Amino acid sequence: MKNYKKIILSFCLLFISALISIIINYKNTGVFLNVKKRLPIYCVDVKDKKLAMSFNASWGKDNTIKILNILDKYDVKATFFLVGGWIDEHENEVKEIYKRGHEIGNHSNMHPDMTKISKDKIKQEIYITDAKIRKITGKSSKVFRCPEGAYNNLVVDTVEEMGNYCIQWDVDSIDWKEEDVSKEYHRVIDKAKPGSIILFHTYAKNTPENLPKIIEKLQNKGYKFVKVGDLIYKDNYKIDHLGKQIPN
């Protein structure tokens, strides 16, 4: 009788474990209902050695002017993803970014986790920031980056529905941690490849020190820096399971 109870208990535990696994897999991938997970653009399939440098601007100490001066020195154009709250406090910096020929991207208004808000709220976050960008530059943004890189199908669909390209990154300097300068340098140099989108932050302490070395190293390797909007394909493309944008 005791052995019978043990068998029943073991079966129940196995069943519960399998059920939990199914629920987790469905939540993460949607495979059990054949729901395809939508992905932003992490990188681009290109034939030449070009890549894009991007900077998120949201809060903290601001190094934007230092960064702009470095980019000017090396004749590099980049993309700056701006949070609406940051724009409110840094109108002059926004003007400088635009005046110096860089691309301005939308990074939401209040930097929420986009996966935890409704479709209407997602739209509002994008609309408000785009209006702020347009008021200063006279132009709307066409590239959007999710705060913290958090997204789901609803977020990606909504961003695209609003006429924007949802942009992630495949090379992360993790400069916001403000660790060892050399470690941040090698994170970028070791992972950068044709079609990469590199992520930095305007407030990170080590970024102004690392940028000249990173730019020089990659330029010496034959790379050309372009804005994200000039790196990506605007139509006739697909995105593979790794987030690489590939022309059809």
ROMARNU-240426 format. One record per atom (N, C-alpha, C): residue number from 1; atom name; y, z, x. Coordinates in steps of 0.1 Angstrom, whole numbers, plus 5000, padded with zeros to 4 digits. Example, Ala and Ser with C-alpha at 12.3 -4.5 7.8 and 13.67 -1.06 7.14 Angstrom:
     n   atom      Y      Z      X
     1      N   4943   5078   5132
     1     CA   4955   5078   5123
     1      C   4967   5078   5132
     2      N   4978   5071   5128
     2     CA   4989   5071   5137
     2      C   5000   5079   5129
// end
This chain:
     n   atom      Y      Z      X
     1      N   4988   5000   5008
     1     CA   5000   5000   5000
     1      C   5013   5000   5009
     2      N   5012   5008   5019
     2     CA   5024   5009   5028
     2      C   5026   4996   5035
     3      N   5015   4989   5040
     3     CA   5017   4976   5046
     3      C   5022   4966   5036
     4      N   5018   4967   5024
     4     CA   5024   4957   5014
     4      C   5039   4959   5012
     5      N   5043   4972   5012
     5     CA   5058   4974   5010
     5      C   5065   4969   5023
     6      N   5059   4971   5034
     6     CA   5066   4966   5047
     6      C   5067   4950   5046
     7      N   5057   4944   5041
     7     CA   5057   4929   5040
     7      C   5069   4925   5031
     8      N   5069   4932   5019
     8     CA   5080   4929   5009
     8      C   5094   4931   5015
     9      N   5095   4942   5022
     9     CA   5108   4946   5028
     9      C   5112   4935   5039
    10      N   5102   4931   5047
    10     CA   5105   4921   5057
    10      C   5109   4908   5051
    11      N   5102   4904   5040
    11     CA   5106   4892   5033
    11      C   5120   4892   5028
    12      N   5124   4904   5022
    12     CA   5137   4905   5016
    12      C   5148   4904   5027
    13      N   5145   4910   5038
    13     CA   5155   4910   5049
    13      C   5157   4896   5055
    14      N   5146   4888   5056
    14     CA   5146   4875   5060
    14      C   5154   4866   5050
    15      N   5152   4868   5037
    15     CA   5158   4861   5027
    15      C   5174   4863   5028
    16      N   5177   4876   5029
    16     CA   5192   4879   5029
    16      C   5198   4873   5042
    17      N   5191   4874   5053
    17     CA   5197   4868   5065
    17      C   5199   4853   5064
    18      N   5189   4846   5058
    18     CA   5190   4832   5056
    18      C   5202   4828   5047
    19      N   5203   4837   5036
    19     CA   5214   4834   5026
    19      C   5228   4836   5033
    20      N   5229   4846   5041
    20     CA   5242   4849   5048
    20      C   5245   4837   5058
    21      N   5235   4832   5065
    21     CA   5237   4820   5073
    21      C   5241   4808   5066
    22      N   5235   4806   5054
    22     CA   5239   4794   5046
    22      C   5254   4796   5041
    23      N   5258   4808   5037
    23     CA   5272   4810   5033
    23      C   5282   4808   5044
    24      N   5278   4813   5056
    24     CA   5287   4811   5068
    24      C   5289   4796   5071
    25      N   5277   4789   5072
    25     CA   5278   4775   5075
    25      C   5285   4767   5065
    26      N   5284   4770   5052
    26     CA   5291   4763   5042
    26      C   5306   4766   5044
    27      N   5310   4778   5046
    27     CA   5324   4782   5047
    27      C   5330   4774   5059
    28      N   5323   4773   5070
    28     CA   5329   4767   5082
    28      C   5328   4752   5082
    29      N   5318   4746   5076
    29     CA   5316   4732   5077
    29      C   5316   4724   5064
    30      N   5312   4731   5053
    30     CA   5310   4725   5041
    30      C   5298   4715   5040
    31      N   5289   4716   5050
    31     CA   5279   4706   5050
    31      C   5269   4707   5039
    32      N   5268   4718   5032
    32     CA   5258   4720   5022
    32      C   5262   4713   5009
    33      N   5275   4710   5008
    33     CA   5280   4702   4997
    33      C   5285   4689   5001
    34      N   5282   4685   5014
    34     CA   5286   4672   5019
    34      C   5301   4671   5019
    35      N   5308   4682   5022
    35     CA   5322   4681   5023
    35      C   5326   4679   5037
    36      N   5333   4668   5040
    36     CA   5337   4665   5053
    36      C   5349   4673   5058
    37      N   5348   4679   5069
    37     CA   5359   4687   5075
    37      C   5369   4678   5081
    38      N   5382   4679   5076
    38     CA   5393   4671   5081
    38      C   5398   4677   5094
    39      N   5402   4669   5104
    39     CA   5407   4673   5116
    39      C   5420   4668   5119
    40      N   5429   4676   5126
    40     CA   5441   4670   5131
    40      C   5439   4661   5143
    41      N   5449   4656   5149
    41     CA   5448   4648   5161
    41      C   5448   4657   5173
    42      N   5437   4659   5181
    42     CA   5437   4667   5193
    42      C   5441   4659   5205
    43      N   5437   4647   5206
    43     CA   5439   4638   5217
    43      C   5438   4624   5212
    44      N   5440   4614   5221
    44     CA   5440   4600   5217
    44      C   5432   4592   5226
    45      N   5425   4582   5221
    45     CA   5417   4573   5229
    45      C   5426   4562   5234
    46      N   5430   4562   5247
    46     CA   5439   4552   5253
    46      C   5433   4545   5264
    47      N   5438   4533   5267
    47     CA   5432   4525   5278
    47      C   5439   4527   5291
    48      N   5452   4533   5291
    48     CA   5459   4535   5303
    48      C   5461   4550   5305
    49      N   5467   4554   5317
    49     CA   5468   4568   5320
    49      C   5482   4573   5315
    50      N   5482   4576   5302
    50     CA   5493   4582   5296
    50      C   5489   4595   5288
    51      N   5498   4604   5287
    51     CA   5495   4617   5280
    51      C   5508   4622   5275
    52      N   5507   4632   5266
    52     CA   5519   4638   5260
    52      C   5521   4653   5263
    53      N   5533   4657   5266
    53     CA   5536   4671   5269
    53      C   5543   4676   5256
    54      N   5539   4688   5251
    54     CA   5545   4693   5239
    54      C   5549   4708   5241
    55      N   5559   4712   5235
    55     CA   5564   4726   5236
    55      C   5566   4732   5222
    56      N   5560   4743   5219
    56     CA   5563   4750   5207
    56      C   5574   4760   5208
    57      N   5584   4760   5199
    57     CA   5595   4769   5199
    57      C   5595   4777   5187
    58      N   5593   4790   5188
    58     CA   5592   4799   5177
    58      C   5600   4812   5178
    59      N   5599   4819   5189
    59     CA   5606   4832   5190
    59      C   5606   4836   5205
    60      N   5611   4848   5207
    60     CA   5611   4853   5221
    60      C   5622   4847   5230
    61      N   5622   4851   5243
    61     CA   5631   4846   5252
    61      C   5631   4830   5252
    62      N   5642   4824   5253
    62     CA   5642   4810   5252
    62      C   5646   4803   5266
    63      N   5637   4794   5270
    63     CA   5639   4787   5282
    63      C   5641   4772   5280
    64      N   5645   4768   5268
    64     CA   5646   4754   5264
    64      C   5655   4746   5273
    65      N   5667   4751   5277
    65     CA   5676   4744   5285
    65      C   5671   4742   5299
    66      N   5664   4753   5305
    66     CA   5658   4751   5318
    66      C   5647   4740   5317
    67      N   5639   4740   5306
    67     CA   5628   4730   5305
    67      C   5634   4716   5304
    68      N   5645   4715   5296
    68     CA   5651   4702   5294
    68      C   5657   4697   5308
    69      N   5662   4706   5316
    69     CA   5668   4701   5329
    69      C   5656   4697   5338
    70      N   5645   4703   5337
    70     CA   5633   4699   5346
    70      C   5628   4686   5341
    71      N   5627   4684   5328
    71     CA   5622   4671   5323
    71      C   5632   4660   5327
    72      N   5645   4662   5326
    72     CA   5655   4653   5330
    72      C   5653   4649   5345
    73      N   5651   4658   5353
    73     CA   5649   4656   5368
    73      C   5638   4646   5370
    74      N   5627   4647   5363
    74     CA   5615   4639   5365
    74      C   5614   4627   5355
    75      N   5625   4625   5347
    75     CA   5626   4614   5338
    75      C   5614   4614   5328
    76      N   5611   4626   5323
    76     CA   5599   4628   5314
    76      C   5604   4631   5300
    77      N   5598   4624   5290
    77     CA   5601   4627   5276
    77      C   5590   4635   5270
    78      N   5593   4644   5262
    78     CA   5583   4653   5256
    78      C   5586   4655   5241
    79      N   5577   4663   5234
    79     CA   5578   4666   5220
    79      C   5580   4681   5219
    80      N   5590   4685   5211
    80     CA   5593   4699   5208
    80      C   5590   4702   5194
    81      N   5580   4711   5191
    81     CA   5577   4715   5178
    81      C   5584   4728   5174
    82      N   5594   4727   5165
    82     CA   5603   4737   5162
    82      C   5600   4744   5149
    83      N   5601   4758   5149
    83     CA   5600   4766   5137
    83      C   5614   4767   5131
    84      N   5614   4766   5118
    84     CA   5627   4767   5111
    84      C   5636   4779   5114
    85      N   5629   4790   5115
    85     CA   5637   4802   5119
    85      C   5643   4801   5133
    86      N   5636   4795   5142
    86     CA   5641   4793   5155
    86      C   5653   4783   5155
    87      N   5652   4773   5147
    87     CA   5663   4763   5145
    87      C   5676   4770   5141
    88      N   5674   4780   5131
    88     CA   5686   4787   5126
    88      C   5694   4794   5137
    89      N   5687   4798   5148
    89     CA   5693   4806   5158
    89      C   5696   4798   5171
    90      N   5692   4785   5171
    90     CA   5693   4777   5183
    90      C   5697   4763   5180
    91      N   5708   4762   5172
    91     CA   5712   4748   5168
    91      C   5717   4740   5180
    92      N   5723   4746   5190
    92     CA   5728   4739   5202
    92      C   5716   4734   5210
    93      N   5705   4742   5210
    93     CA   5694   4737   5218
    93      C   5687   4725   5211
    94      N   5687   4726   5197
    94     CA   5681   4714   5190
    94      C   5689   4702   5192
    95      N   5702   4703   5193
    95     CA   5711   4692   5196
    95      C   5708   4686   5209
    96      N   5706   4695   5219
    96     CA   5703   4691   5233
    96      C   5690   4683   5234
    97      N   5680   4689   5227
    97     CA   5666   4682   5227
    97      C   5668   4668   5222
    98      N   5675   4667   5211
    98     CA   5676   4653   5205
    98      C   5685   4644   5214
    99      N   5696   4650   5219
    99     CA   5705   4642   5227
    99      C   5699   4636   5239
   100      N   5690   4644   5245
   100     CA   5683   4640   5257
   100      C   5671   4631   5255
   101      N   5669   4627   5243
   101     CA   5659   4617   5240
   101      C   5645   4622   5238
   102      N   5643   4634   5235
   102     CA   5630   4640   5232
   102      C   5627   4639   5217
   103      N   5614   4641   5214
   103     CA   5610   4640   5200
   103      C   5610   4655   5194
   104      N   5614   4656   5182
   104     CA   5614   4669   5175
   104      C   5603   4669   5164
   105      N   5594   4678   5165
   105     CA   5583   4680   5156
   105      C   5585   4692   5147
   106      N   5579   4692   5136
   106     CA   5579   4703   5126
   106      C   5568   4713   5129
   107      N   5572   4726   5129
   107     CA   5562   4736   5132
   107      C   5563   4747   5121
   108      N   5567   4743   5109
   108     CA   5568   4752   5097
   108      C   5581   4759   5098
   109      N   5584   4766   5087
   109     CA   5597   4774   5086
   109      C   5596   4788   5091
   110      N   5585   4795   5086
   110     CA   5584   4809   5089
   110      C   5571   4812   5097
   111      N   5564   4802   5102
   111     CA   5552   4804   5111
   111      C   5541   4811   5104
   112      N   5537   4808   5091
   112     CA   5526   4814   5085
   112      C   5513   4808   5089
   113      N   5502   4816   5085
   113     CA   5489   4810   5086
   113      C   5487   4800   5074
   114      N   5488   4787   5077
   114     CA   5488   4777   5066
   114      C   5475   4777   5058
   115      N   5464   4783   5063
   115     CA   5452   4783   5056
   115      C   5452   4794   5045
   116      N   5462   4803   5045
   116     CA   5462   4814   5036
   116      C   5473   4813   5025
   117      N   5479   4801   5025
   117     CA   5490   4799   5015
   117      C   5486   4787   5006
   118      N   5493   4786   4994
   118     CA   5490   4775   4985
   118      C   5495   4762   4990
   119      N   5491   4751   4983
   119     CA   5496   4738   4986
   119      C   5511   4737   4984
   120      N   5516   4743   4974
   120     CA   5530   4743   4972
   120      C   5538   4750   4983
   121      N   5532   4761   4988
   121     CA   5539   4768   4999
   121      C   5538   4760   5012
   122      N   5527   4753   5014
   122     CA   5526   4744   5026
   122      C   5537   4734   5026
   123      N   5538   4728   5014
   123     CA   5549   4717   5013
   123      C   5563   4723   5015
   124      N   5565   4735   5009
   124     CA   5578   4742   5011
   124      C   5581   4744   5026
   125      N   5571   4749   5033
   125     CA   5573   4752   5047
   125      C   5577   4739   5055
   126      N   5571   4728   5051
   126     CA   5574   4716   5058
   126      C   5587   4710   5054
   127      N   5590   4710   5041
   127     CA   5602   4705   5035
   127      C   5614   4712   5041
   128      N   5614   4726   5041
   128     CA   5626   4733   5046
   128      C   5629   4731   5060
   129      N   5619   4730   5069
   129     CA   5621   4728   5083
   129      C   5626   4714   5085
   130      N   5620   4704   5078
   130     CA   5624   4690   5080
   130      C   5639   4689   5076
   131      N   5643   4696   5065
   131     CA   5657   4695   5061
   131      C   5666   4700   5072
   132      N   5662   4711   5079
   132     CA   5670   4717   5089
   132      C   5671   4707   5101
   133      N   5660   4701   5105
   133     CA   5660   4691   5116
   133      C   5669   4679   5112
   134      N   5668   4674   5100
   134     CA   5675   4663   5095
   134      C   5690   4666   5095
   135      N   5694   4678   5091
   135     CA   5708   4682   5090
   135      C   5715   4681   5104
   136      N   5707   4685   5115
   136     CA   5713   4685   5128
   136      C   5712   4671   5135
   137      N   5701   4664   5133
   137     CA   5698   4652   5140
   137      C   5700   4639   5132
   138      N   5700   4641   5119
   138     CA   5701   4629   5110
   138      C   5688   4622   5108
   139      N   5677   4627   5114
   139     CA   5664   4621   5112
   139      C   5653   4631   5108
   140      N   5644   4626   5101
   140     CA   5632   4635   5097
   140      C   5622   4634   5108
   141      N   5614   4645   5108
   141     CA   5603   4646   5117
   141      C   5590   4639   5111
   142      N   5582   4633   5119
   142     CA   5570   4627   5115
   142      C   5557   4633   5120
   143      N   5559   4643   5129
   143     CA   5547   4650   5135
   143      C   5548   4664   5132
   144      N   5537   4670   5128
   144     CA   5537   4684   5124
   144      C   5526   4691   5131
   145      N   5529   4704   5135
   145     CA   5518   4712   5142
   145      C   5517   4725   5134
   146      N   5505   4728   5131
   146     CA   5502   4741   5123
   146      C   5504   4753   5132
   147      N   5511   4763   5126
   147     CA   5513   4776   5134
   147      C   5499   4782   5138
   148      N   5498   4786   5150
   148     CA   5486   4792   5156
   148      C   5475   4782   5156
   149      N   5478   4769   5153
   149     CA   5467   4759   5152
   149      C   5457   4761   5141
   150      N   5461   4769   5131
   150     CA   5452   4772   5120
   150      C   5453   4761   5109
   151      N   5442   4755   5105
   151     CA   5442   4745   5095
   151      C   5429   4745   5087
   152      N   5429   4738   5076
   152     CA   5417   4735   5068
   152      C   5419   4722   5061
   153      N   5410   4717   5053
   153     CA   5411   4704   5047
   153      C   5424   4703   5039
   154      N   5427   4714   5031
   154     CA   5439   4714   5023
   154      C   5452   4712   5031
   155      N   5452   4719   5043
   155     CA   5464   4718   5051
   155      C   5465   4703   5057
   156      N   5455   4698   5063
   156     CA   5455   4685   5068
   156      C   5459   4674   5058
   157      N   5452   4675   5046
   157     CA   5455   4666   5035
   157      C   5470   4666   5031
   158      N   5475   4678   5030
   158     CA   5489   4680   5025
   158      C   5499   4675   5035
   159      N   5496   4678   5048
   159     CA   5505   4673   5058
   159      C   5506   4657   5058
   160      N   5494   4651   5057
   160     CA   5493   4636   5057
   160      C   5499   4631   5044
   161      N   5497   4638   5033
   161     CA   5502   4633   5020
   161      C   5518   4633   5020
   162      N   5524   4641   5029
   162     CA   5538   4642   5030
   162      C   5544   4632   5040
   163      N   5535   4624   5045
   163     CA   5539   4613   5055
   163      C   5540   4618   5069
   164      N   5533   4629   5073
   164     CA   5533   4634   5086
   164      C   5520   4632   5093
   165      N   5520   4632   5106
   165     CA   5507   4633   5114
   165      C   5505   4647   5119
   166      N   5493   4652   5116
   166     CA   5490   4666   5119
   166      C   5485   4666   5134
   167      N   5492   4673   5142
   167     CA   5490   4673   5157
   167      C   5485   4686   5162
   168      N   5474   4686   5169
   168     CA   5469   4697   5176
   168      C   5471   4695   5191
   169      N   5461   4699   5200
   169     CA   5462   4697   5214
   169      C   5448   4699   5220
   170      N   5446   4692   5231
   170     CA   5433   4694   5238
   170      C   5434   4701   5252
   171      N   5447   4703   5256
   171     CA   5449   4710   5269
   171      C   5459   4721   5266
   172      N   5454   4733   5268
   172     CA   5463   4745   5264
   172      C   5466   4753   5277
   173      N   5479   4754   5280
   173     CA   5483   4761   5292
   173      C   5481   4776   5290
   174      N   5480   4781   5278
   174     CA   5479   4795   5274
   174      C   5491   4802   5281
   175      N   5502   4796   5282
   175     CA   5513   4802   5289
   175      C   5519   4814   5282
   176      N   5517   4815   5269
   176     CA   5522   4826   5262
   176      C   5516   4840   5266
   177      N   5505   4839   5273
   177     CA   5499   4852   5278
   177      C   5506   4857   5290
   178      N   5513   4848   5297
   178     CA   5521   4851   5309
   178      C   5512   4857   5319
   179      N   5501   4850   5323
   179     CA   5492   4855   5333
   179      C   5496   4850   5347
   180      N   5487   4848   5355
   180     CA   5489   4843   5369
   180      C   5494   4829   5368
   181      N   5505   4826   5376
   181     CA   5511   4812   5376
   181      C   5500   4802   5379
   182      N   5492   4804   5390
   182     CA   5482   4795   5394
   182      C   5472   4792   5384
   183      N   5468   4803   5377
   183     CA   5458   4801   5366
   183      C   5463   4792   5355
   184      N   5475   4793   5351
   184     CA   5481   4785   5341
   184      C   5482   4770   5346
   185      N   5486   4769   5359
   185     CA   5487   4755   5365
   185      C   5473   4748   5364
   186      N   5463   4755   5368
   186     CA   5450   4749   5369
   186      C   5444   4746   5355
   187      N   5447   4754   5345
   187     CA   5443   4751   5332
   187      C   5447   4737   5327
   188      N   5459   4734   5331
   188     CA   5465   4721   5327
   188      C   5459   4710   5336
   189      N   5460   4711   5349
   189     CA   5456   4701   5358
   189      C   5441   4697   5357
   190      N   5433   4708   5356
   190     CA   5419   4706   5355
   190      C   5414   4699   5343
   191      N   5422   4700   5332
   191     CA   5417   4695   5319
   191      C   5424   4682   5314
   192      N   5436   4679   5320
   192     CA   5444   4668   5316
   192      C   5436   4655   5318
   193      N   5437   4646   5309
   193     CA   5430   4633   5310
   193      C   5438   4623   5302
   194      N   5435   4610   5304
   194     CA   5442   4600   5296
   194      C   5441   4603   5281
   195      N   5453   4603   5274
   195     CA   5453   4606   5260
   195      C   5455   4620   5256
   196      N   5456   4629   5266
   196     CA   5457   4643   5263
   196      C   5470   4647   5257
   197      N   5470   4658   5249
   197     CA   5482   4664   5244
   197      C   5482   4678   5249
   198      N   5492   4681   5257
   198     CA   5493   4694   5265
   198      C   5502   4703   5257
   199      N   5498   4716   5256
   199     CA   5506   4726   5249
   199      C   5512   4736   5258
   200      N   5526   4738   5257
   200     CA   5533   4748   5263
   200      C   5542   4755   5252
   201      N   5549   4766   5256
   201     CA   5558   4773   5248
   201      C   5571   4775   5255
   202      N   5582   4773   5247
   202     CA   5595   4774   5253
   202      C   5599   4788   5258
   203      N   5592   4798   5253
   203     CA   5596   4812   5256
   203      C   5587   4818   5267
   204      N   5577   4811   5272
   204     CA   5568   4816   5282
   204      C   5574   4817   5296
   205      N   5572   4828   5302
   205     CA   5579   4832   5315
   205      C   5576   4822   5326
   206      N   5563   4818   5327
   206     CA   5559   4810   5339
   206      C   5561   4795   5338
   207      N   5564   4791   5325
   207     CA   5564   4776   5323
   207      C   5575   4769   5331
   208      N   5588   4774   5332
   208     CA   5598   4767   5340
   208      C   5594   4766   5355
   209      N   5586   4776   5360
   209     CA   5582   4775   5374
   209      C   5570   4765   5375
   210      N   5561   4765   5366
   210     CA   5550   4756   5367
   210      C   5552   4741   5364
   211      N   5562   4739   5355
   211     CA   5564   4725   5351
   211      C   5566   4715   5362
   212      N   5575   4717   5372
   212     CA   5577   4708   5383
   212      C   5564   4704   5390
   213      N   5556   4715   5393
   213     CA   5543   4713   5400
   213      C   5533   4704   5392
   214      N   5533   4708   5379
   214     CA   5524   4700   5370
   214      C   5528   4686   5368
   215      N   5541   4684   5366
   215     CA   5546   4670   5365
   215      C   5543   4662   5377
   216      N   5547   4667   5389
   216     CA   5545   4660   5401
   216      C   5530   4657   5404
   217      N   5522   4666   5401
   217     CA   5507   4664   5404
   217      C   5502   4653   5395
   218      N   5505   4653   5382
   218     CA   5500   4643   5373
   218      C   5507   4630   5375
   219      N   5519   4630   5379
   219     CA   5526   4617   5382
   219      C   5520   4611   5395
   220      N   5517   4619   5404
   220     CA   5510   4614   5417
   220      C   5496   4609   5414
   221      N   5490   4613   5403
   221     CA   5477   4608   5399
   221      C   5478   4596   5391
   222      N   5490   4591   5388
   222     CA   5492   4579   5381
   222      C   5495   4580   5366
   223      N   5497   4593   5362
   223     CA   5499   4595   5347
   223      C   5514   4592   5344
   224      N   5516   4587   5331
   224     CA   5529   4586   5325
   224      C   5530   4595   5313
   225      N   5541   4602   5312
   225     CA   5543   4611   5301
   225      C   5551   4604   5290
   226      N   5545   4605   5278
   226     CA   5552   4599   5266
   226      C   5553   4610   5255
   227      N   5561   4607   5245
   227     CA   5562   4616   5234
   227      C   5550   4615   5225
   228      N   5546   4625   5218
   228     CA   5534   4625   5210
   228      C   5535   4613   5200
   229      N   5546   4611   5194
   229     CA   5548   4600   5185
   229      C   5545   4586   5191
   230      N   5547   4585   5204
   230     CA   5545   4573   5211
   230      C   5530   4572   5216
   231      N   5523   4583   5216
   231     CA   5510   4583   5221
   231      C   5500   4580   5210
   232      N   5502   4585   5198
   232     CA   5493   4583   5187
   232      C   5494   4570   5180
   233      N   5483   4566   5174
   233     CA   5483   4554   5166
   233      C   5488   4557   5152
   234      N   5496   4549   5146
   234     CA   5502   4551   5133
   234      C   5493   4547   5121
   235      N   5485   4537   5124
   235     CA   5476   4533   5113
   235      C   5463   4526   5119
   236      N   5454   4523   5111
   236     CA   5441   4516   5115
   236      C   5434   4525   5126
   237      N   5432   4537   5123
   237     CA   5425   4546   5132
   237      C   5415   4555   5125
   238      N   5407   4561   5133
   238     CA   5398   4572   5128
   238      C   5399   4584   5137
   239      N   5394   4595   5133
   239     CA   5394   4607   5141
   239      C   5379   4612   5142
   240      N   5374   4613   5154
   240     CA   5360   4616   5156
   240      C   5358   4631   5154
   241      N   5346   4636   5156
   241     CA   5342   4650   5154
   241      C   5349   4660   5163
   242      N   5355   4654   5174
   242     CA   5362   4663   5184
   242      C   5377   4663   5182
   243      N   5381   4655   5172
   243     CA   5396   4654   5170
   243      C   5402   4643   5178
   244      N   5395   4634   5184
   244     CA   5401   4623   5191
   244      C   5404   4612   5182
   245      N   5417   4607   5183
   245     CA   5421   4596   5175
   245      C   5417   4583   5181
   246      N   5410   4575   5174
   246     CA   5404   4563   5180
   246      C   5408   4551   5171
   247      N   5413   4540   5177
   247     CA   5417   4528   5169
   247      C   5405   4521   5163
   248      N   5407   4516   5151
   248     CA   5396   4509   5145
   248      C   5394   4495   5151
// end
